[in-house]
């Protein structure tokens, strides 16, 4: 995602759009404010991260779930820039703002 955002010229546009579509299908959830780190269809998917968990559960113990599902908000910006780079002509300002509605709501409510 980062490469599509910061160096789009080295990416083949057709493959970039396919990648963005896969991210949207597997790593973005409705009402999300970040990009998931693992698809919820994966066996190791865990939507939360708890580094203090010292249990014997291999899916979550000792911070193992860090890359296995939690959303990373910082990646969402790169997702939007990549989307604008490869779908910019069909993206309206209204559509981009609609993609940010959960962020706006989160900032207002927190």
Secondary structure, DSSP 8 states (H G I E B T S, - for coil): -HHHHH-GGGS-HHHHHHHHHHHHHHT--TT-SSEESS-TTSTT-BS---TT--SS-TTTGGGGGGGTB-EEHHHHHHHHHHHHHHHTTT--HHHHHHHTHHHHHHHHH-
